[in-house]
Amino acid sequence: MVTGKVIAHWLVSGLPLALIAPVLGIQFDLAGDALFVLTAAILLGTPALSGIGAIGAALTLGLRGGGVLLSLLVLPLYIPVLIFGAGAVDATVSGLGGEGHLSLLAAMTIAAIGFAPWASAAALKIALE
């Protein structure tokens, strides 16, 4: 059930962002290879962000002031995804390879996809007891 909700969240928020990213990249005059890396970085990074957000939402379920706590819990985990995504595009624009950044994004996404449903379900189970 948790996995389905994370996938639905990604389909509603992450996929449209990945589809509109090349259009926005063209407005910023990015080269073709940088547009490809931008789209790849968003496609690789947004599932990790959805998984991390699901864990944070499950941990703060039912708490007063949960929104502030959610921000404090999730923001430090979002920062590496954002840094490596932006770093991949920056490295490509600079003429360097962005493959290292993209591989780290892929590793974070695989870890988030693997652990997020399990951790969210455990946190929900504890919160509802």
VEXVORO-399575 format. One line per field, with one value per residue: residue number from 1; residue in three letters; x, y, z of N, C-alpha, C, O, CB in turn. Coordinates in steps of 0.05 Angstrom, whole numbers. Atoms other than C-alpha are relative to their C-alpha. Glycine has a CB too. Layout:
// residues N
k [NUM,...]
r [ALA,...]
n_u [X,...]
n_v [Y,...]
n_w [Z,...]
ca_u [X,...]
ca_v [Y,...]
ca_w [Z,...]
c_u [X,...]
c_v [Y,...]
c_w [Z,...]
o_u [X,...]
o_v [Y,...]
o_w [Z,...]
cb_u [X,...]
cb_v [Y,...]
cb_w [Z,...]
This chain:
// residues 129
k [1,2,3,4,5,6,7,8,9,10,11,12,13,14,15,16,17,18,19,20,21,22,23,24,25,26,27,28,29,30,31,32,33,34,35,36,37,38,39,40,41,42,43,44,45,46,47,48,49,50,51,52,53,54,55,56,57,58,59,60,61,62,63,64,65,66,67,68,69,70,71,72,73,74,75,76,77,78,79,80,81,82,83,84,85,86,87,88,89,90,91,92,93,94,95,96,97,98,99,100,101,102,103,104,105,106,107,108,109,110,111,112,113,114,115,116,117,118,119,120,121,122,123,124,125,126,127,128,129]
r [MET,VAL,THR,GLY,LYS,VAL,ILE,ALA,HIS,TRP,LEU,VAL,SER,GLY,LEU,PRO,LEU,ALA,LEU,ILE,ALA,PRO,VAL,LEU,GLY,ILE,GLN,PHE,ASP,LEU,ALA,GLY,ASP,ALA,LEU,PHE,VAL,LEU,THR,ALA,ALA,ILE,LEU,LEU,GLY,THR,PRO,ALA,LEU,SER,GLY,ILE,GLY,ALA,ILE,GLY,ALA,ALA,LEU,THR,LEU,GLY,LEU,ARG,GLY,GLY,GLY,VAL,LEU,LEU,SER,LEU,LEU,VAL,LEU,PRO,LEU,TYR,ILE,PRO,VAL,LEU,ILE,PHE,GLY,ALA,GLY,ALA,VAL,ASP,ALA,THR,VAL,SER,GLY,LEU,GLY,GLY,GLU,GLY,HIS,LEU,SER,LEU,LEU,ALA,ALA,MET,THR,ILE,ALA,ALA,ILE,GLY,PHE,ALA,PRO,TRP,ALA,SER,ALA,ALA,ALA,LEU,LYS,ILE,ALA,LEU,GLU]
n_u [16,-18,-14,19,3,-25,0,20,-11,-21,13,14,-18,-26,1,4,-24,-20,9,-2,-27,-14,10,-12,-28,-3,2,-26,-20,-17,-6,16,-9,8,28,2,-9,20,23,-8,-3,26,12,-14,1,26,10,-13,13,27,-4,-9,23,19,-11,4,29,8,-12,13,29,14,-14,5,-23,-13,-11,-27,-18,-4,-21,-26,-9,-2,-17,-28,-2,5,-22,-19,13,0,-28,-10,15,-10,-27,-1,6,-22,-24,5,-2,-28,-16,-8,21,19,8,-5,22,24,-1,7,29,12,-4,19,27,2,2,26,21,-2,5,22,26,-3,-3,26,19,-7,7,29,9,-6,17,29,4]
n_v [-24,-23,-2,-11,-29,-13,-1,-20,-27,-6,-4,-25,-23,3,5,-25,-17,10,-6,-29,-9,-9,-26,-20,-1,-15,-28,-9,4,23,16,25,20,-9,6,28,5,-12,18,25,-6,-2,26,16,-12,-3,23,-1,-21,10,20,-14,-14,20,7,-23,-3,21,-4,-22,4,-3,-17,-28,-13,19,-13,-11,23,13,-16,4,27,7,-18,9,23,-10,-16,14,5,-25,-7,17,-6,-25,5,14,-19,-19,13,3,-27,-7,17,24,21,0,27,6,-12,16,27,-4,-4,27,16,-11,8,29,2,-11,18,24,-3,-18,13,15,-18,-14,18,4,-25,-2,21,-10,-24,7,17]
n_w [0,-2,25,20,-5,8,30,9,-5,21,26,0,-3,12,29,14,-3,19,27,6,-4,24,10,-17,6,25,-7,-12,21,-5,24,2,-19,-27,-2,-6,-27,-18,-1,-13,-28,-13,-1,-20,-27,-11,-16,-26,-16,-8,-20,-25,-11,-12,-27,-18,-5,-18,-27,-14,0,-25,-18,2,12,17,24,-6,-4,26,14,-12,5,28,15,2,17,27,9,18,25,14,7,21,24,11,8,25,21,1,11,28,13,-2,18,-15,1,-23,-5,-29,-15,6,-13,-28,-2,3,-24,-20,7,-6,-30,-9,9,-16,-28,-6,-6,-25,-22,-3,-11,-28,-15,-2,-19,-27,-5,-2,-23]
ca_u [0,56,93,31,24,97,91,27,61,119,72,35,95,160,140,109,171,215,171,173,247,273,227,253,324,315,293,359,396,424,458,427,471,457,383,390,429,379,321,360,378,306,282,335,327,253,237,288,255,186,213,248,185,143,189,186,110,102,149,111,41,-4,46,29,74,90,102,161,190,179,220,275,278,272,311,381,364,340,403,450,399,394,470,485,429,452,524,510,481,537,591,559,554,627,649,662,625,563,562,591,537,483,509,506,435,418,448,407,344,356,367,305,262,288,281,226,165,193,212,146,105,142,133,59,50,83,43,-24,-13]
ca_v [0,48,32,47,115,132,113,153,213,207,200,263,306,277,254,321,356,311,323,399,402,402,460,499,480,507,573,575,560,493,450,385,340,383,377,302,302,349,303,241,275,292,223,192,241,250,178,186,251,217,159,204,246,184,164,234,237,170,189,253,224,248,296,367,413,356,402,436,370,340,397,387,312,311,372,345,282,321,363,309,291,364,374,314,331,402,378,331,387,435,384,371,446,454,399,347,282,282,206,203,249,209,143,171,195,125,94,141,125,50,57,100,53,-6,23,75,28,-15,43,80,19,7,80,78,13,45,110,74,30]
ca_w [0,18,-46,-88,-54,-65,-139,-146,-114,-163,-222,-202,-183,-209,-279,-300,-274,-317,-377,-371,-354,-426,-444,-384,-402,-472,-441,-403,-469,-447,-499,-522,-480,-419,-432,-433,-368,-336,-354,-332,-266,-252,-271,-225,-167,-160,-139,-83,-61,-61,-20,31,37,50,107,137,130,164,221,236,230,286,317,335,296,250,191,223,246,177,147,197,185,110,87,105,66,5,0,-29,-82,-102,-101,-145,-193,-202,-204,-261,-303,-284,-300,-368,-384,-363,-411,-357,-352,-307,-304,-233,-207,-243,-216,-145,-158,-183,-121,-76,-115,-110,-35,-27,-69,-28,41,37,33,89,134,120,135,200,221,204,243,304,297,292,353]
c_u [17,14,-18,-3,24,1,-20,9,20,-13,-14,20,26,0,-7,24,21,-9,3,29,15,-10,12,30,6,-2,25,23,20,4,-15,9,-6,-29,-6,8,-19,-25,7,4,-27,-14,13,-4,-27,-12,13,-13,-28,3,8,-24,-20,9,-5,-29,-10,11,-15,-30,-11,14,-10,25,16,12,28,20,5,21,27,11,7,20,30,3,-5,25,20,-12,1,28,10,-16,9,29,3,-4,24,25,-3,3,30,18,10,-22,-17,-7,4,-23,-26,1,-5,-30,-14,3,-19,-29,-5,-3,-27,-23,0,-9,-25,-27,2,1,-27,-21,5,-7,-30,-11,4,-19,-29,-5,-8]
c_v [25,4,12,30,16,2,20,28,7,5,27,24,-3,-3,26,19,-9,6,29,10,7,27,23,2,15,30,11,-5,-22,-15,-26,-21,8,-3,-29,-7,12,-18,-26,5,2,-27,-18,11,2,-25,-1,21,-10,-21,12,15,-18,-9,23,4,-21,4,22,-2,4,18,29,14,-18,12,11,-23,-15,15,-5,-28,-5,18,-9,-25,7,13,-16,-7,25,8,-17,4,25,-3,-14,19,20,-13,-4,27,8,-17,-25,-20,2,-28,-8,10,-17,-27,2,5,-27,-17,10,-8,-29,-5,10,-19,-26,3,16,-15,-15,18,15,-18,-5,25,3,-20,10,23,-7,-19,15]
c_w [0,-27,-22,4,-8,-31,-10,4,-21,-27,-2,2,-15,-31,-15,1,-21,-29,-8,2,-26,-11,17,-5,-26,5,12,-19,7,-26,1,19,29,5,7,28,20,3,14,30,15,1,21,28,12,14,28,18,9,23,27,12,12,27,20,7,19,28,15,1,28,20,-3,-9,-18,-25,4,4,-26,-16,12,-5,-29,-15,-2,-19,-29,-12,-18,-27,-18,-9,-23,-26,-14,-9,-26,-24,-3,-12,-31,-15,-1,-19,14,-2,25,8,30,17,-5,12,30,4,-3,25,22,-6,6,30,10,-8,17,28,7,6,27,24,5,13,29,17,2,19,29,7,5,23,24]
o_u [12,18,-8,-5,23,9,-14,5,20,-4,-15,14,35,16,6,29,34,8,7,34,28,6,20,41,26,12,31,46,44,-13,-27,-8,-12,-38,-23,-6,-24,-34,-9,-4,-30,-27,0,-5,-30,-26,0,-18,-36,-13,-2,-27,-33,-7,-14,-36,-26,-2,-16,-44,-2,5,-15,47,40,32,45,42,28,39,47,36,27,34,41,24,3,29,27,2,7,32,22,-5,14,38,22,10,32,39,16,15,38,42,24,-44,-7,-26,-12,-32,-41,-20,-17,-41,-34,-16,-30,-44,-26,-20,-39,-41,-21,-22,-36,-39,-17,-13,-34,-36,-14,-18,-40,-31,-13,-28,-43,-28,-13]
o_v [44,26,28,45,38,23,34,46,30,22,39,45,16,9,31,34,8,10,36,32,27,42,43,24,29,46,35,-3,-19,-16,-33,-35,-9,-9,-36,-22,0,-23,-36,-12,-7,-33,-36,-4,-1,-21,-9,16,-4,-21,4,15,-11,-12,18,9,-16,-3,21,17,-9,20,38,8,-15,1,8,-22,-24,3,-7,-31,-18,8,-8,-29,-7,12,-6,-5,24,18,-6,1,26,9,-9,18,26,0,-1,28,21,-12,-41,-14,5,-32,-23,-3,-22,-38,-16,-4,-32,-31,-6,-14,-37,-21,-3,-23,-37,-14,12,-8,-15,13,20,-9,-7,22,12,-15,6,25,7,-26,4]
o_w [-15,-37,-38,-16,-18,-42,-29,-13,-31,-42,-24,-9,-28,-44,-35,-18,-33,-46,-31,-8,-27,-22,6,-4,-28,-7,10,-11,2,-43,21,31,46,28,23,42,41,25,30,46,37,22,32,47,36,34,47,42,32,41,48,36,32,46,42,30,37,47,40,7,47,43,-25,0,-21,-36,-14,-6,-30,-28,-3,-6,-35,-33,-23,-30,-47,-36,-39,-47,-41,-31,-42,-48,-38,-29,-41,-44,-25,-27,-45,-37,-20,-22,1,-10,48,24,40,35,14,21,42,24,11,32,37,12,15,38,27,7,22,40,28,26,43,44,28,30,45,39,23,34,46,29,19,28,46]
cb_u [-19,20,9,-26,-7,24,-6,-27,12,20,-21,-20,6,13,-20,-25,11,3,-29,-18,16,-4,-31,-5,11,-21,-24,4,15,-13,31,2,30,8,-16,17,28,-9,-10,27,17,-18,2,29,11,-19,6,30,-3,-14,20,23,-13,-3,30,10,-16,10,29,8,-7,-5,30,-10,18,-19,-19,-1,-13,-26,-7,-2,-22,-27,-1,11,-20,-23,15,8,-29,-12,18,-1,-30,-2,14,-21,-26,6,4,-28,-17,10,22,7,12,-24,17,26,-5,-3,28,17,-9,12,29,2,-5,24,23,-5,3,27,23,-5,-7,25,22,-9,0,30,12,-12,15,29,2,-9,25]
cb_v [0,-3,-28,-13,5,-14,-29,-5,2,-23,-22,2,3,-24,-21,14,-1,-30,-9,15,-21,-21,1,-6,-28,-8,4,-16,27,-19,-5,-11,-4,30,8,-16,12,27,-6,-10,25,20,-14,-1,27,9,-26,6,25,-12,-20,19,16,-24,-7,25,0,-27,7,26,-28,-25,-1,12,11,-22,22,18,-20,0,30,5,-19,2,28,-7,-21,20,12,-26,-10,22,-4,-29,2,23,-16,-22,15,10,-27,-12,21,-2,15,7,-27,15,-19,12,29,-2,-12,23,19,-14,3,31,6,-16,15,28,-7,-10,13,19,-19,-18,20,11,-27,-6,24,-5,-26,8,19,-13,-16]
cb_w [24,23,-9,2,29,11,-11,15,28,-1,-5,23,30,11,-6,11,28,4,-3,20,14,-22,3,29,-3,-21,18,26,-4,21,-2,-28,-3,4,-25,-20,4,-11,-28,-11,4,-16,-28,-6,-2,-21,-15,-3,-17,-24,-8,-6,-23,-19,-2,-13,-25,-11,-3,-14,-10,12,-4,28,22,-7,-9,25,21,-16,1,30,8,-14,12,27,9,0,23,13,4,16,24,8,6,20,22,-1,5,29,13,-5,16,28,-12,29,-2,-7,-17,9,-8,-30,-5,12,-22,-24,10,1,-29,-11,14,-12,-30,-1,13,-23,-22,-1,-5,-27,-16,3,-14,-28,-5,3,-23,-26,6]
